[in-house]
C-alpha cells in the first residue's frame, strides 16, 4: 500500500484537489444547507482546540454517541486530529453495555446527540468511574451544549493544535468500535488510520463515480461499514448528502438524485414491500401487467450470456411498462447501491438488477475495517455471492471452510483483550467465524456461520445465548432457541413449561385445565401468558435483539428426537429443519404484510 493518509487528512486533501467542493449537505429548516470543505475544517479546528483545553490527551478515548449528522463528522475529525481515539457507540444499546464500554475504554469526555442520551448517561455516572464531561449536540434545556467546546478553546492557539496533529502517525489507533462477543460482553476493535484507509483505497478503485458526484447517507456512521464508505466519498471528492431520517428517505432520494448510496438489506426489503403493495393495489389489466413484470424481473441473470433473446425482449417490455419506474423512484441517476452487513435475498437482488438498479452485495466485519469482498461493475456480479476480495485483501479458506483474511485492513486487536485477539488473529490471518466456498473459482459465497451469533437484515448482530438464558429464567418457559438469521427481526422457538402453566391455569383460567396438552399450549390465553414472559425478558436487551412474535412449540427438544446432543446442547440446524414450516410461515407473513 503506497499511499498513506491519516483519516482526518481526507478533508484537508479535498482543499487541494477539489477546492470548490460542497463537502456536506444537510437539511436546515426544510432546505438543503451546503458546507464547503474550508468551513468544515474551521469548525473541526475550533472543536479540537476546545478538547485540548478540556485536557484531552493523545491516545485518550473520547465517546461519541449520535446518529447520522454533520455534527458526527465534525466531532470525529476533531477528536482524531489531536491524537485522541474516537469511541463511536450506537445510540440504542443497553445501559449495561454503556457501563461496560465506558469503563473499559476509561472515557472521560463524551458527546451525545440528544437530551434522552444525555440524561441516560447522567443517571449512570455513579457506575461509570471516569466520566467527567457530557456534552449534548441538540440545543435542549438542562444539558451542557457541545458548542461550549468552541468557547473553551477560543484562547487556544492553532500552533498547539498543529503540533498535536503533526504527531499523529498513520499506524496510530484512530478508533475503538465495540462489537458484541459470543458471551454478550462487548469487545473493543482497535482500528488504526492505516487499517481503515487501506479499505478506502480498495473501495475507491471499484466505485464508478467521479469527483463532485452526489452520495446519500442515512446509515449510522458509528457502523464500521458506513463510516469507511463515507471516508471513501471524501477521498473521491463527492458531496455527501445526509438524509433527514429513515421515514424521509423516499423524499430525499427524489430531491438529491444520488449517484451512490449504501444500504442494509432491511432497507431494500422495505422498498420492495412498498413496491409490491403499490402493485397489489392495482386492479384488472394493470395488476396483471405488474405481476407479469415482477415475474420477469425475478428471473433476471446479470450475466448477459445466460439470458436468452426471448427473455431480453420480455425484459425490455417489462422495464418500459413497470420496472423503469422503480429506478426513477430512487432518483434516476444511481450508479451504485452497495449492500452489506447481512445477506440479501436472491429474489430481491434479481428484481432490482432487472430494474436497472446497480446493486452490489459485499461482505465484511468490523475486525477487517470492515470491507473484505464485494461484487462490482468491473468484474461482474454473481447473485448469492459476496463478490471478490478487494484490493490489498487476501482470502483463503481453512480446512473446515472458515473464511480467513489477511491484509493491512485487519485490526490491531481487541482492546485490553489479548486472549481474544490471539484466538481471532493467528499467524496474521483473521479468523472470521464464517464458513465459505468459492463459486466460479473467484467469487466468495457465505454458506454458514461458525459462530452461533447472526445478523438480522438491518445489519445488527444478535447473540442467541444470553437471550435464551434470560428467556428460560421464566418458570413458564422450558426451552428457547433464538432464530432470525438474515430476517427483519429476531424471533424464537419457545417450548413452554406445561406443568407450571397448568398450575397457573388452575387458578387464573380454570376452564383451560381440562384441555389436552396440545390444545392447552396453543390456546390464546396461554399464548398471551408466554408472550408476557418474553416481553419481560426483552427488557434486558437492545431493541434489535428483542424477540418478536415467538413461535410456541408443543413438543420439547430431546436427545431422542435428535434435537439435543448427549450433553443437552441444542442442535440448531436440526431444530430449524424440524420446524422449518413454522419459521417460513412467520417470516413470509411479514413479507406479505
Secondary structure by P-SEA (a helix, b strand, c coil): ccccccccaaaaaaaacccccccbbbbcccbbbbbcaaaaaaaaaaaaaaaaaacccccbbbbbbbcccaaaaaaaaaaaaacbbbbcccccccaaaaaaaaaaacccbbbbccaaaaaaaaaaccccccccbbbbccccccccccaaaaaaaccccaaaaaaaaaacccccccbbbbbbccccbbbbbbbcaaaaaaaaaaaaaaccccccbbbbbccccccaaaaaaaaaaaaaccbbbbbccccaaaaaaaaaccccccccaaaaaaaaaaaaaaaaacccaaaaaaaaaaaaaaacccccccccaaaaaaaaaaaaccaaaaaaaacccccbbbbccccccaaaaaaaaaacccccccccccccccccccccccccccccccccccccbbbbbccccccccccccccccccccaaaaaaccccccccccbbbbbccccbbbbccccccccccccccccccaaaaaaaaccccccbbbbbbccccbbbbbcccaaaaaaaaaaccccccccccaaaaaacaaaaaaaaaaaaaaaccccccccccbbbbbcccccccccccccccccaaaaaaaaaaaaaaaaaaaaaac
